[in-house]
Amino acid sequence: AELINPNPDIFEVSEIVRESGDVDDEDTPEGIDKLEVFELIRGVRDPEHPNTLEQLKVLSLEGVEMRDEDNILVWITPTVTHCSQATLIGLCVRVKLLRTLPNRFKVDLKISP
C-alpha cells in the first residue's frame, strides 16, 4: 500500500508540567482536566508511521477541550488534507479514552481543517 504522506513533518514533543496549586484532599473525588486527557492519548501511534500522533501534531494539548466536567472534545488535525487514515485515528483515540476514563464521560472528536 502506498503511503499518503511518505515524509511527514515530525515535531519535538514538549514536556508538560502540571502546576501544583491544589492541595491533595483524599476525601474529595478528583475531576479530570484536559491535561490528564491529553496524557492518556498523546502516545497513540500513527497507523502509517512509527511516530506518535503528538509528534506529528495530529493531537495537541490545545486541541483538547473540557466542555463540562463529563464532556470532552478532542480536535484531530490530519497531516494532509483528505487523509484516508483520519477515521482510523479518530477511532483509536476514542477507544483509548472510552477504555481509560470512567463511564460517565462523553467523548466527541472533530477533525480540524
WOWO-V101100 format. One record per residue. N is the residue number from 1. SS is DSSP state (hx for helix, st for strand, lp for the rest). PHI is phi as a letter, one per 30 degrees, with the letter a starting at -180 (* if undefined). Layout:
N:SS:PHI  N:SS:PHI
This chain:
1:lp:*  2:lp:d  3:lp:d  4:lp:d  5:lp:b  6:lp:d  7:lp:b  8:lp:d  9:lp:d  10:lp:c  11:lp:c  12:lp:d  13:lp:d  14:lp:c  15:lp:d  16:lp:c  17:lp:c  18:lp:d  19:lp:d  20:lp:c  21:lp:c  22:lp:c  23:lp:d  24:lp:d  25:lp:c  26:lp:d  27:lp:d  28:lp:c  29:lp:d  30:lp:d  31:lp:d  32:lp:c  33:lp:c  34:hx:d  35:hx:d  36:hx:d  37:hx:d  38:hx:d  39:hx:e  40:hx:d  41:hx:c  42:lp:d  43:lp:c  44:lp:d  45:st:d  46:lp:d  47:lp:d  48:lp:c  49:lp:b  50:lp:d  51:lp:b  52:st:d  53:lp:d  54:lp:d  55:lp:d  56:lp:c  57:lp:i  58:lp:d  59:lp:b  60:lp:b  61:hx:d  62:hx:d  63:hx:d  64:st:c  65:st:b  66:st:c  67:st:d  68:st:a  69:lp:d  70:lp:b  71:st:b  72:st:c  73:st:b  74:st:c  75:st:c  76:st:c  77:lp:c  78:lp:d  79:lp:d  80:lp:b  81:lp:d  82:lp:i  83:lp:d  84:lp:d  85:lp:c  86:hx:e  87:hx:d  88:hx:d  89:hx:d  90:hx:d  91:hx:d  92:hx:d  93:hx:d  94:hx:d  95:hx:d  96:hx:e  97:hx:d  98:hx:d  99:hx:d  100:hx:c  101:lp:d  102:lp:e  103:lp:d  104:lp:d  105:lp:d  106:st:c  107:st:c  108:st:c  109:st:b  110:st:b  111:st:c  112:lp:d  113:lp:d
